[in-house]
Amino acid sequence: MDKTSGSLGASHNLCIGKKAGNDIQDADHCILIGDQAGSLIQGGSDNIFIGEEAGKVVVGHGTNVGIGRRAMYQLTGGANNCAVGSTSGTSLTLGEHNTFLGTSSGTQTTTGDHNIAIGSACYGETTGNYNIQMGNKAGGFSQGSSYNVCIGFETAKNHGNYNNEKNTVIGYQAGYKLFRGDSNVAIGTESLWSVFDGDNNVAIGDKAGYNLKDTHNNTFVGHDAGSTSVSGANLTCLGYGAEPTSTTVTNEVTIGNSSVTKFRVPGVSLEATSSGVSDAKGNLRSVPTRNETSAYTLVASDAGKCINADNGVTVPNGVFAAGDVITIINMATSNKTITQGSGLTMRNVGDDGNYGNVTVKKYAMCTLIFTASSVCFFSTTAKA
């Protein structure tokens, strides 16, 4: 019925049910359905309360929606809230812009603003703001915390009264024991499961960082990555089963597990295996070689190589850079000349730094090291 008679300053309200809107005052355009729904509204318009004692005590504010038994039971100052489910938002008093969906969802929230709690027994945040909790018992009984995201069954279930901020936990029991801590990220089933007091930890993957406890600044990515670490700090473990060297080690980077036999960086042609480390020129533990049977002029790619020459070799100007080293071996059965290219200064360290062409004996070895693109120093074991 339109509840106007017997009310003070109230009009255009729809009240259906025993004592629904019974003592409504100074409130308009409300819809109240159910035993004692909105029965003690004092101020505030455009409220919708459906269910036994839904919105029973509302003071001063409007545009709230409460559906379910005792949904938003004692709203004494909040506005723009939505609670759907039996006892959802039942403790909310001054909070605003909150959304609760599910039986007993948001039952812990009292004065927090801009919170979302979706799921049965997803209790919500008491006084904190801007939290998202989705899933049965997600976020536990968090108090005074803000900017947290908890999605999944019992995520951060142990959240306590320590003003935790900026945590993101997603997945079945992710961050399950997290009691206090800021800026943690746990994505994956039981990731960061054991962390009680920690900050700035990132664990992505099923059981990533599972046993980590009271520590900080770790990054674990991959199934079981870093799962054996207990008190390690500033660790990075990347890949399936990537684990640190011990449960307590700190300041360490691990890539892959013990089954990985090759490390590659394709863009720079870098590889590492049990046989050694190699780049585009070959194994870094050995000197790349090049065989030349005819007269040969060095090229830029010869830097770092050993040239096995059966004939004379010319060293050009403006091709190499400071720090480049080339070794030349005279493989011929006769003396051969190492020719100084036009514009190049090739100083012979065995001849008081004089420069010019140098003839080396058969089976002799010489080394060139450049100090500039137009200057190099020449050393040989056997000048002819």
C-alpha positions in Angstrom: 0.0 0.0 0.0 1.0 3.6 -0.3 2.4 4.4 3.2 1.4 8.0 3.8 -1.0 8.0 6.8 0.6 7.6 10.2 4.0 8.7 8.8 5.8 12.0 9.2 6.8 13.7 5.9 6.7 10.5 4.0 5.0 10.0 0.6 4.9 7.9 -2.5 6.2 4.9 -0.7 5.2 1.3 -1.3 5.0 -0.9 1.8 3.9 -4.5 1.7 4.2 -6.8 4.8 3.7 -6.8 8.5 5.0 -3.5 9.9 6.8 -2.7 6.6 7.6 1.0 6.8 5.7 1.2 10.0 7.4 4.3 11.4 8.9 5.7 8.2 9.6 9.4 8.5 10.9 12.1 6.0 11.4 9.5 3.2 9.9 9.4 -0.2 9.7 7.0 -3.2 10.8 3.9 -1.2 9.8 0.3 -1.9 9.6 -1.8 1.3 8.5 -5.4 1.1 8.6 -7.9 3.9 8.0 -8.2 7.7 9.4 -5.0 9.2 11.2 -4.0 6.1 12.3 -0.4 6.5 10.1 -0.1 9.5 12.3 2.5 11.2 13.4 4.6 8.2 14.1 8.2 9.3 15.1 10.3 6.3 16.4 9.1 3.0 14.5 8.5 -0.2 14.6 6.1 -3.1 15.5 3.1 -0.9 14.5 -0.4 -1.9 14.4 -3.0 0.9 12.9 -6.5 0.3 12.9 -9.2 2.9 12.3 -9.6 6.6 13.9 -6.7 8.5 15.7 -5.6 5.4 16.8 -2.0 5.9 14.9 -2.0 9.2 16.9 0.9 10.7 17.9 3.6 8.1 18.8 7.1 9.0 19.3 10.1 6.8 20.4 8.7 3.4 18.9 7.1 0.4 19.3 5.3 -2.9 20.1 2.0 -1.1 19.0 -1.5 -2.3 18.8 -4.3 0.2 17.3 -7.7 -0.8 17.2 -10.6 1.6 16.5 -11.2 5.3 18.2 -8.4 7.4 20.0 -7.1 4.3 21.5 -3.7 5.4 19.7 -4.1 8.7 21.1 -1.0 10.5 22.1 1.6 7.9 22.4 4.7 9.9 24.1 7.0 7.4 25.3 5.3 4.3 24.0 5.8 0.7 24.2 4.3 -2.7 24.8 0.7 -1.4 23.5 -2.5 -2.8 23.2 -5.7 -0.8 21.6 -8.9 -2.1 21.4 -12.0 0.0 20.3 -13.0 3.5 22.1 -10.9 6.1 24.2 -9.2 3.4 25.6 -5.9 4.5 23.8 -6.4 7.9 26.5 -4.5 9.9 26.8 -1.6 7.4 26.2 1.7 9.1 28.0 4.7 7.4 29.5 3.1 4.4 28.7 4.3 0.9 29.0 2.9 -2.7 29.4 -0.7 -1.5 28.1 -3.8 -3.4 27.4 -7.1 -1.6 26.1 -10.2 -3.4 25.5 -13.5 -1.7 24.4 -15.0 1.7 26.2 -13.2 4.5 28.2 -11.2 2.0 29.6 -7.9 3.4 28.4 -8.8 6.9 31.6 -7.4 8.4 31.6 -4.0 6.6 30.6 -1.2 8.9 31.9 2.2 7.5 34.0 1.2 4.5 33.3 2.8 1.1 33.5 1.5 -2.5 33.9 -2.1 -1.5 32.7 -5.2 -3.5 32.0 -8.5 -1.8 30.5 -11.3 -3.9 30.1 -14.8 -2.6 28.6 -16.7 0.3 30.3 -15.7 3.5 32.4 -13.2 1.7 32.5 -11.0 4.7 33.9 -7.8 3.3 36.1 -5.2 4.8 35.1 -3.4 8.0 36.4 0.1 7.6 38.7 0.0 4.6 37.9 1.3 1.1 38.2 0.2 -2.5 38.5 -3.5 -1.9 37.2 -6.3 -4.1 36.5 -9.7 -2.6 34.9 -12.5 -4.7 34.5 -16.1 -3.6 33.4 -18.0 -0.6 35.3 -16.6 2.5 37.5 -14.5 0.2 39.5 -11.9 2.1 38.7 -13.5 5.5 37.9 -11.0 8.3 40.0 -8.1 7.0 39.8 -4.9 9.0 41.0 -1.5 8.1 42.5 -2.6 4.8 42.2 -0.9 1.4 42.9 -1.4 -2.3 43.0 -5.2 -2.1 41.7 -7.7 -4.6 40.8 -11.2 -3.4 39.2 -13.5 -5.9 38.7 -17.2 -5.3 37.7 -19.6 -2.6 39.3 -18.6 0.7 41.8 -16.3 -0.9 43.7 -14.3 1.9 41.4 -16.0 4.3 43.7 -15.0 7.3 43.6 -11.3 6.5 43.8 -9.5 9.8 43.4 -6.1 11.5 46.7 -4.6 10.2 45.7 -2.1 7.5 46.9 -4.3 4.7 47.0 -2.5 1.4 47.4 -3.1 -2.4 47.5 -6.9 -2.3 46.2 -8.9 -5.2 45.4 -12.6 -4.6 43.6 -14.7 -7.2 43.0 -18.5 -7.2 41.9 -21.2 -4.8 43.5 -20.4 -1.3 46.0 -18.0 -2.9 47.7 -16.0 -0.1 45.7 -18.2 2.4 47.7 -17.3 5.5 48.4 -13.6 4.6 47.7 -11.8 7.9 49.6 -8.6 7.4 51.5 -7.2 4.4 51.3 -4.8 1.5 51.8 -5.0 -2.3 51.8 -8.7 -2.6 50.6 -10.5 -5.8 49.6 -14.2 -5.7 48.0 -15.6 -8.8 47.4 -19.4 -9.0 46.1 -22.2 -6.7 47.8 -21.9 -3.3 50.3 -19.4 -4.5 52.0 -17.6 -1.5 49.9 -19.9 0.7 52.2 -19.7 3.8 53.1 -16.0 3.8 52.0 -14.5 7.1 53.8 -11.2 7.2 55.5 -10.1 3.9 55.6 -7.3 1.4 56.3 -6.9 -2.3 56.2 -10.6 -3.1 55.0 -11.8 -6.5 54.0 -15.4 -7.1 52.3 -16.5 -10.4 51.6 -20.1 -10.9 50.1 -23.1 -9.1 51.8 -23.3 -5.6 54.4 -20.7 -6.6 56.1 -19.5 -3.4 54.0 -22.0 -1.4 56.3 -22.2 1.7 57.5 -18.6 1.8 56.8 -17.1 5.2 57.7 -13.7 6.7 59.9 -12.1 4.0 59.9 -9.6 1.2 60.8 -8.7 -2.4 60.6 -12.1 -4.1 59.4 -12.9 -7.6 58.3 -16.4 -8.5 56.8 -17.2 -11.9 55.8 -20.7 -13.0 54.2 -23.9 -11.5 55.9 -24.6 -8.2 58.4 -21.8 -8.8 60.2 -20.9 -5.6 57.9 -23.3 -3.6 60.8 -24.5 -1.4 61.9 -21.1 -0.3 61.0 -20.4 3.4 62.9 -17.3 4.4 64.6 -16.2 1.2 64.5 -12.5 0.2 65.0 -10.7 -3.0 64.8 -14.0 -5.0 63.8 -14.4 -8.6 62.8 -17.9 -9.8 61.4 -18.2 -13.3 60.0 -21.3 -14.9 58.4 -24.6 -14.0 59.9 -25.9 -10.8 62.5 -23.2 -10.6 63.9 -23.3 -7.1 66.6 -21.4 -5.2 69.7 -23.2 -4.0 68.4 -23.5 -0.4 65.3 -22.6 1.7 67.1 -19.6 3.2 69.3 -18.2 0.5 68.8 -14.6 -0.5 69.6 -12.3 -3.4 69.6 -15.0 -6.1 68.2 -15.5 -9.6 67.2 -18.9 -10.9 65.9 -19.6 -14.4 64.4 -23.0 -15.1 64.8 -26.3 -13.2 67.6 -29.0 -13.2 66.2 -30.6 -16.4 66.9 -27.5 -18.5 70.1 -28.1 -20.4 70.3 -25.1 -22.7 69.8 -21.4 -22.1 69.2 -19.3 -25.3 68.7 -15.7 -26.2 67.9 -16.0 -29.9 67.9 -12.2 -30.6 71.6 -12.0 -29.7 72.6 -15.6 -30.7 73.6 -16.4 -27.1 73.5 -20.0 -25.8 74.7 -21.7 -22.6 74.9 -25.4 -22.1 77.0 -27.8 -20.0 79.6 -27.7 -22.9 80.1 -23.9 -22.6 78.7 -20.5 -23.6 78.6 -19.5 -27.2 77.5 -16.5 -29.3 77.3 -15.9 -33.0 81.1 -16.5 -33.4 81.2 -19.7 -31.5 82.0 -21.1 -28.1 83.3 -18.4 -25.8 85.8 -20.8 -24.2 87.6 -21.3 -27.5 88.8 -19.0 -30.3 86.8 -19.1 -33.5 89.0 -19.9 -36.5 88.8 -19.1 -40.2 90.9 -20.8 -42.9 92.1 -18.8 -45.9 94.1 -20.3 -48.7 94.4 -17.3 -50.9 95.6 -13.7 -50.3 93.1 -12.3 -47.8 91.9 -8.9 -46.6 90.5 -8.9 -43.0 86.8 -8.0 -42.5 84.9 -6.7 -39.5 83.6 -10.2 -38.5 87.1 -11.4 -38.1 87.4 -9.5 -34.8 87.9 -12.0 -32.0 89.0 -14.8 -34.5 92.1 -16.6 -35.4 92.9 -16.5 -39.2 94.8 -19.5 -40.5 96.4 -18.1 -43.6 98.3 -19.9 -46.4 99.1 -16.6 -48.1 99.6 -12.9 -47.3 97.0 -10.9 -45.2 96.1 -7.2 -45.6 94.9 -5.3 -42.5 92.4 -2.5 -43.7 91.9 0.9 -42.3 88.5 2.0 -40.8 87.1 -1.5 -40.5 87.8 -2.4 -36.8 87.0 -0.6 -33.6 89.1 0.0 -30.5 89.5 -3.2 -28.5 89.1 -5.5 -31.4 91.7 -8.3 -31.5 92.7 -10.6 -34.4 95.2 -13.4 -34.4 96.9 -14.6 -37.6 98.8 -17.8 -38.1 101.0 -18.3 -41.1 100.2 -21.8 -42.1 102.5 -21.7 -45.2 105.9 -23.3 -45.6 107.4 -19.9 -46.5 107.5 -16.4 -45.1 104.4 -14.2 -45.6 103.7 -10.5 -45.4 101.1 -8.9 -43.2 100.3 -5.7 -45.2 99.4 -2.4 -43.6 96.3 -1.1 -45.4 96.2 2.4 -46.9 95.6 5.0 -44.1 96.2 2.5 -41.3 99.0 2.8 -38.8 100.2 -0.7 -37.8 102.9 -0.4 -35.1 105.2 -3.3 -34.5 105.8 -3.7 -30.8 108.9 -5.7 -31.5 110.5 -2.9 -33.5 110.2 0.1 -31.3 106.7 0.9 -32.5 107.7 1.5 -36.1 104.9 1.0 -38.5 104.4 -0.5 -41.9 104.3 -4.0 -43.4 105.7 -6.9 -41.5 106.9 -10.2 -42.8 106.5 -13.2 -40.6 108.2 -16.6 -40.7 106.5 -19.9 -41.7 104.3 -21.3 -39.0 104.6 -18.1 -37.0 101.7 -16.5 -35.1 101.0 -12.8 -34.7 98.3 -10.8 -32.9 96.7 -7.4 -33.8 94.9 -5.2 -31.2 93.2 -2.0 -32.3 93.3 1.2 -30.2 91.3 3.1 -32.8 89.8 2.3 -36.2 93.0 3.6 -37.9 95.6 2.4 -35.4 96.6 -1.1 -34.3 99.6 -2.8 -32.6 101.2 -5.8 -34.0 103.1 -8.5 -32.1 104.6 -11.7 -33.5 106.5 -14.7 -32.3 108.8 -14.9 -35.3 109.5 -11.9 -37.5 111.3 -12.8 -40.7 
